[in-house]
Amino acid sequence: MPIPKSKGALTALFERLGATEPALWAEGAAEEGESELLRFLFLREAWRRVQSESDHSWIDWHVDMAAKHPAAPYSQLGKILERCRAAGISDQDLTDMARCHQASMIFHMCYVIDAGPDNVPDELEGLMWGLFQVDEDDRPLGDALEALHESVLATDPTGREMRPR
């Protein structure tokens, strides 16, 4: 299926994809090409892995898992969450804290993709990587998406760019 080229069709597409400012994304896509659409899609998928600000069920899940499997990887999270609740910290505060940390991780991982590794031996100096659209044989199509980290906050599904409610 070909990607639309007109601003109107792109705006409709970004709206269907859930962009909070579809016209702005469409304008960028009309000027920059499909890389803006790919940028949005990648970051939308990353944000889908961030805890919803209105769903606190994750807390009970981690507390229950820690009780059932106290030596499992990440079980300390359930134990910490249980202590936080006992100390009077609300589920909303815990969820907001988790969201901030998760969004920050998206930003930092996108920055790593954009900038390449730090502190490498001299023979690896200049080593870079990138995020590419690939064909059915896993060969890159076009240029790598650049400056992903710059679009992380703009793709916050709440539209608040991780600012407080």
Summary of the structure (lengths in Angstrom):
residues: 165
radius of gyration: 19.6
end to end distance: 38.5
largest distance: 55.1
contacts: 410
relative contact order: 0.13
helix: 58%
strand: 6%
